[in-house]
Amino acid sequence: MIILTHLPLPVSKNALHVPVRCGKWTKMVRSQKARLRGLEICAAIWRQIGGKPSAPIFTRPVSMAWTVTFPDRRVRDGQNYMEHLSDCLQEAGIVSNDKLIVHEVRETMPGVERPGFINLTIQEIP
């Protein structure tokens, strides 16, 4: 089991990609804000687990429980943050593939705390 506390708030699914024109076509690419926040989250994870793992920690299905605290009282859909968070967990070497997160429990804290953060518990399903 891994417990990670006070991770930076991931980018919402709505701000994860931006359109870029390529001739007459438009393609969606990862936004600069999402790339930078992903690096912040990975660095926070590596600080808490004692460095970047050489191999993924979890290679079997996992269960994840996370608590999110937002920086203001604006109404948000917490599920929109899951996509970026799971990508960061894969990039940081916690899970070998973000599709291994098969069970998820999310709780939104009613209070406001700046900056927003996420507390996360990950455990392998036996």
N, C-alpha and C positions, 0 to 999 in steps of 0.2 A: 504494500500500500504506500502511496506517495501522497503527502499533503503539501499543497502549495498555497501560500497566503499572500495577500495584497499584490496580486498580479495586476498590471495595468489593464484598463478596460479595453477590450478588442474593438476594432472598427466594425460598425454595423454592416450587415449584408448590403444595405442600400448604398454605402460609400466604399464598398470593397473594390469595385471596378469602375473604370471611366472609359468612355468611347474615344477611339482614336481613328481618324480618317486615314485610309490607305488607298489612295486613288479614288475610285468610285465606291469602294467598300468601306465599311466601318467595322472595326473589331474592338472587343472589350479587353482591356489590359488591367492588371493590378494597379491601383492608384498609389501614388507616392506616399500618401498618408498611411495606407495599409501596409506598405513595405516597411516604413520606419517604425510603425507601432508593432509590427511583427518582430522586428529586431529587438525592440524594448522588452517585449514579452519573453522572447527566447533568452535574453540576457538575465532577466529576473528569475526565470526557471533555472538557468545554469548556476546562478549565485546560490539558490536555495538547495540544489542537489549536489553542489560541490564540484561543478565543472561539466563540460559537455561530455555526455557518454559516448564511448567508442562504438557501441552497438545499441539499438533500441532497447529500452528497459522492458517494455511489454510487447510481445509478439503474438499473444493470444487475445481473445475478446476481453474487453474491460468494461467496468461499470464506472460511471463518473457522476459525482455529485458536486454541484457548484452553486455558490451563493454570490449574487451580484449586488453591489451597492452603487447606485448612480450618483452623479455629481449634482443633480438638480431634481426638481419635482416634475419634470416633463414626463409624460406618459410614453413608455417605450415597450416594444415587444422584445423581451429578453432572448427569445429564440433566434432573433436576427444576429446575435453575437456569437452563436454556437459555431457557425461555419468558419469564421476567422480563428476562433479559439482552437478548434480541432486541427486546423492547418498549422497553427503555431506549435501545438503539441507534437505533431509529426515532424516539423522542421527542427524542433529542439531535441528530438531523439527520445521522447517519452514513449510514443507508440510507433510501431513500424509503418502502420497505415491508419489514417483517420477513420477508415471504415470499420476498424476493430472496436470502436466505441459503440457498443450495441445497446447499452442501457444508460439513460441519462436522467438525473433528477435536478431540477433547477428551482432555486428559491430566490425571490427578490426581496431584499431588505427594505422595510418601509422608510427608513431614515435617509438623510442626505449627507454625503461626506465627499469633500473635494480633495483630490481628484477621485473619480469613481474607481472601483477596484473589484477584483474577483478572488474569492477563496475557492480552492478546488481540491477535491479528494478523488484519487483514481485507485481502483483496485482491480486485480485480475479476477475474472469469473472462473470459479473452479470447474 
